[in-house]
């Protein structure tokens, strides 16, 4: 760790058994909170992760109280842990638990600090009790190395591999990627597939709606040939006829948007688990959809309206 932290561009580095949003699951254990009396049917449990000093700084998770782990929190020191906000609210009723104890697998641990609530497995997960223990007190042979740096992964990979080879020439980093890319690969893959499919179906629906509106307007213009011819015979300008046809198309679209908007506001709540920090009733999304539909309507109505302006009044009235 000292060698990695000495690399150029490295701001901080830390180890952890489980990477956030990874396919691997966190360890879970029954817990007993000193001073907390659970209900008769309650079995308090919490998930936890083994982390090294510097983990919270490297991952950007603020500590609300207490301190982070240090090298002194090793196998020779008293068992300690850092808990999250949900655990504090649920078992200590919001009181600062720093200095208090809880039991994990028959081992009492003292609370060193409180970490801000984070996401551990997915963006849609509800807040849950979670705590962290020092890696030196709960050793794991499988760890992930996290590095906070302003440099690109490719720029730091060579130096990282070199420092690992100084420990063991047969070792090498399995993969050097950004945390964002790792999250996109694991936690967001299903959402990206779902959004992709919805985009394809939405695009097909838009094409079908545009073609359908074009067909309706073309048919309406053909059925209104005499009316349009009479208007032009009485002095209506082509621009007026075009506005008339397009306004009828926009009226049809407005009726469809009204019905579709009501249905969308009702149905989109089922998509909430696919969204992160975006409301299922996001006004920007609905406004963009409205703009796209209006543009599609204008395109669908343009050719029939143009055809209407070229109506020969004499032929229309004679027909």
N, C-alpha and C positions, 0 to 999 in steps of 0.2 A: 504494500500500500504506500509506503514511503517513496518507493521508486516511481510508482505511477503518479503520485501527487507532485513529484518533481519534474514531470514532463512539461514541456512548453505548452501553454494554453490551457492546462488543467486547473480549474478553479477549486474543485473538490472531488473526492472519490469515496465510494463506500461499497460494502458487500451486503448481500441479502440472499436468503435461501430461495425466496419466491419473488419473481418480478411481477409488478402490478399488471393485471389484465392478461396474465399468462394462462396457458391451458392447465398447468399444474394447480392443484388446490392447496389452500392454506391448511395448516394443522388446526385442529379444533380440540378443545379440552373443557371439561366441567370446571367451573370456578366457584369459589366460596368467598363472598365479600365480608370482610370484618365489619360487624355492625349492621349488616343488611339481613333482614328476615324474609326469605322467599315465601311465596304462597305455597299451599299444600301441593298443588299440581305443577309448580314451577321448577324447572331444572336449569339453572343458569349455566350457559355455555358461551364461549367466545372463541373466535378464530385469532390466530396470532402469527407473527412472522419473526424470524431471527435475523437481526440486522447488526451491522458494525457501527462504530462511532462515525459520525459525519453523514449518516444516512438521511436524516431529515433536512440537513442543509443541502445535500446533493439533489434530493428529490423535490425540494421546494415546498416541504410540508412545514408550516409554521408550528412552533411550540407555544401554546397559550399560557403555560406556566411550567415551572420546574426547569430542568436541564436535560440536555441530550446525553447519550451514553459516552463514556470515555474509555481509555485503555485500562483504567483501574477497575472497570466493571467486568472482571474476568472470573475464572473458575475459583479464584481465591477470595473473591469479594462476596458480600451478601447478595442473594438473588434480588434482582430489581426488574422493573418493567415500566414502560410508558404506555398510557392508555389513551383512547380517543374520546372525543366529545360525547358520542352516544353512550359509551360505557359510563362516563361520569354522570350523565343525565339519568340513566336508568338505574344505576346501583348506588350512587352517592347523592342523588337528588340535586345535582347541579353544584354541590359544594366542592371546593378545590380538594382533591384527594392526595395531593403531594404529601408524602410522609406516612400515608396510611397503607394498610396491607390487604392483600387478597391471596387466596390459595389456589394453586393450579397443580393438579395431579399430586396432591398431598405435599406440595412444596409452597411455603409462604414466600411471597414477593412483596417488596416495598415499592410503592409508586414513586418514580423519579420525576415524572412530568406528564403533561396533558398535550396531546397532538391534535391539531385541527382535523375535523372530519374529512375523510378522503374517500375516493372510489378505489375498490380493491379488485373487483372481478369484472364488473360491467358498469357502464354509465347509467343504466336504468335501475341499478340495485338500490333498495331503500337503505337508509342509515342503519348500521348494525354495530354492536359492541365489537371492538377490536383492540388488541394490544400488541406491543412490540417487546421483545426480549433481546438481551445482548447475545450476539453470535458467539462470543467467547464463553458464555455460560451455557449455551445450548448449541454445541458445535454441529455443523453439517458439512459433509464432504462435497456436497453439490451447492455451489453458490453462483450468484450473478454479480458481475462487477459493473457498477454504475459510475459514470464519469460526467461531471458537469464541465462543459468546455464550450468556447466560442468557435472552435475549429470544426471542420467537417470530419465525419468518421474515417474517411479514407486518409485524411491528413494525419490522424493520430494512430491509425492501426499499426503502422510499421514500428513506431516507437513503443507501443504497447506490447507487440509481439516480442520485441527485443528484450524488454524488461521481464517478460514471462519466461523467456529462454534462459535468463540468468538464474532463475530458480530451478528450472528443469528444462533441459534442451529438447525433451520429448513432448513438451506441452505447447499448446498454441490456442489463441482465442477461437472459440467455435464459430462466432459470428460477431461482427462489430457493426451495429446499426443504431439509428436514433430511436429513442423511446417512442416518438410519434409513429415511426414506421412499424415498430413492434406492436403498438396498439392497433394500428390499422389492419395488421395481419391477423390479429387474434380477436380483440373485443369488438371491432367494427366490421368484420368480414360478413357476418350474417346480415347486419343492417345495410351494408353496401349492396349486397345481392338483392335484398328486398327493395331498396330504393331504385336499383337498376331495373328490376322487373316492373315496378310501379311506373317508372319513367317510360318504359317501352309501351306498356298498356295505355298510359296517358297519352303518349304520342299517337298511337293507333286510334284512340278515341277521338282525338282532335282532328286527325285526317278524315275519319269517317263523318264527323260532324260537319266539317268544311265541305266535303263532297256532297253530303246530304242537303246542306243548306243551298249549295250551288244548284243542285237538281230541283229543289223546291222553287227557288227564285227563277230558274229558267222556265219551269212549267208555269209559274205565275205570270211571267212576262208574256209567254205565248198565249195564255188565256185572256190577257188584258190588252191584246193588240188593238182591238177596236177602241177601248177607252183611251189608250195612249195616243192612237191616231187622232181621235177627236180632240184631245187636249192640244196636240201639235197643230191641228187644223185651226183651232181657236187662238193660236198664237203662243202656245207654251214653248219656251226655249229648251234646247236639248239639255242644258245644265239643270233646269227645273225637273225635267223627266228623270234625269239620273239621280237627283236628290230624292225624288219620290220613290224610286225603286230601292235605293239603298236604305232609306228610312224604314221601308216595310221590312227589309231584311234585318235591320237593327232592332225593330220591334219584336220580331220572332226571337232574335237572340236574347233580348232583354227578358222575355218570358221564360226562356230556357235557363238563363242565368239565375233568375229569381228562384225557380224550382230547384235547380242544381245547387245553388248556394245554401238553401235550407237543408237539403240532403247532405251536403258536404259538412256543414257545421255539426250535423248529428253523427255522421259516420267517422269523421276524422279523430274522434276521441279514441277509437280502436287503434290508431296509429301512434298513440302517445309513447308506447314502449320503444318505438323506432327513433324517437327524437331525443336530442340532448340540448338543453338550454334553448329550445325553440318550442313555442306553444303550438298545439295542434290547430289553434285558431289564429295563427300569426297573421296580422293584417297585411304585412308585406307580401306574403305568399298568396293570399287571396287577391290582393291588388294586382300582383303580377299575372295571376291567372285571368283576371278580368281583362287586363290589357291584351293578353295573348288572344283571348276569345274575340275581342272587338276587332283586332287586326285580322284574324281569320275570317270574321264576318265581312269585313270590307273587301278582302280578296275574293271571297266567294260571291259577293254581290256585284263586283266590278264588271265582269264580262256580261252577265244578263242586263245590267244597267246600261252598259255601252251599246249592247244590241238594241235596247229599247230606244235609245236616242237616234238610231238609224232607221227607225220605223217610217215607212212612207205613208203619210196620212191618206192619200188617195187610195192606195192599195188596201190599207187597213179598213177604211170605211166601205170600200167596194166589197171586201171579203165579208 
